[in-house]
């Protein structure tokens, strides 16, 4: 993942949804720092996702910037009345439905496939075989969101092309007070292995309804950058929130400021 604007190192991944799948909003998000588009295949349908892909490709050409697309597979997800869980009795995280979506990704020339609820390296291997079977060249993102994945983290990172710290579901399996340390561990191991790492979930969740993030959210994003994250991801903020463009713009500001400190070029306002 190396398509970020010149003044940014870490990239912004934005999830497309009802509020952002139109030309006007997409153009504004691109001009404010959007680097990659995520399509959540747990929701909507193939027709809607096809239109989203066509929009991204068209605006990609118009802007002269490459905007890779990530298809986020649903995996063994089970939707419940309030929230969701997953089938804990699965043999593999790659389901029959996922295999159909992998075929679609290969046909559409999608750049990345994100495998949900990864447990072992075998899940990544199965996805890769499916990609090869469909003559695709998609790179694979391993979503770390199960406790068992932490036990086999090294082999998963080795098998995947990139890693995502999916803090939402991970927070249901690991005590919340441990999440920052688990995140730091995943980022460190991914960086050591030379694999890009994305930090995701609730980064600026308040911006679903507010034009500005909370101070804690700003600190959260900056901490991810300081730890070495290659990308940070917006979910509900850009998929269904009231301020998708503002969320991307604010994310860019935070990244730029954090990276000034990484480079030792910060200029703090005097007290």
C-alpha positions, 0 to 999 in steps of 0.5 A: 500500500504505497499510494498516499499523497506526497505529504503523507506516509501513513494512508487513510482507508475509508469505508464506502457506504450509503453516504459516501457512494456518490460522486460529490462526496467521493471527490471531496474525500479524495481531495482531502486525503483518501488513499484506499476504499474499503467495501464491506461485503457483510452488507449490501449486495453485488449490484451496489458494490459493483457501482461503488467499484465503477465510481472509484475507478472512474474518479481514480482516472479523473484524479490521476491517483491510484486508489486501491480497493479492499474487499472485506469478506464477511467470513463466518460472521453471524448477525445478531439483533444488537451487533454481531458475533461469529461461528466459534465452531468453524474449521476455516475462516474462509466460507463458501460465500467468501469464495464467491466474493473472492471470485468476484474480486478476481473478476473485478481486478480488486487490489486487496481481499481482507480475510475476517476472523483469521485463526491460523495461517491456513485461512490465508493459504485457502484464500490465496489458493482461491485467488489463484484458482480464479487467476487473480492477483489480489493481495491478502490482508489478515484481520486480527480479531480473534484471541486464537489469532494472537496465539498464531500471530507470527505464522499469520503475519508470515502468510499474509501480505498485510495485517489489520488490527480489527479492534472491534471484534478483538475487543470482544475476545480480549479485555478492553484494557489490554487492547492498546498493548495488543495493538502495539504488539501486532504493529511491532511484529508486522513492521518487523516482518516487513508487512503493512499494518492497518489500525481499524475500528472506532478511530473517530466514531464520534464523527458519525454525528459530530463534525469534530472528533473527541480529544481522546480519538485524536490521541488514539489516531496519533498513537497508531501513527507513532507506533508505526501503523502504515494506514488507519481506517474509517468505518461508520464515519465514512460509510453512514456518518453525517460528516464523511468528508470532514472525517477524512480531512481530520484524519489527514491533519492528525497524520501529518501532525503525528508524522512531524513529530516522528521526523522531529520537525514539530512546531508546537504553538508557544504557551 
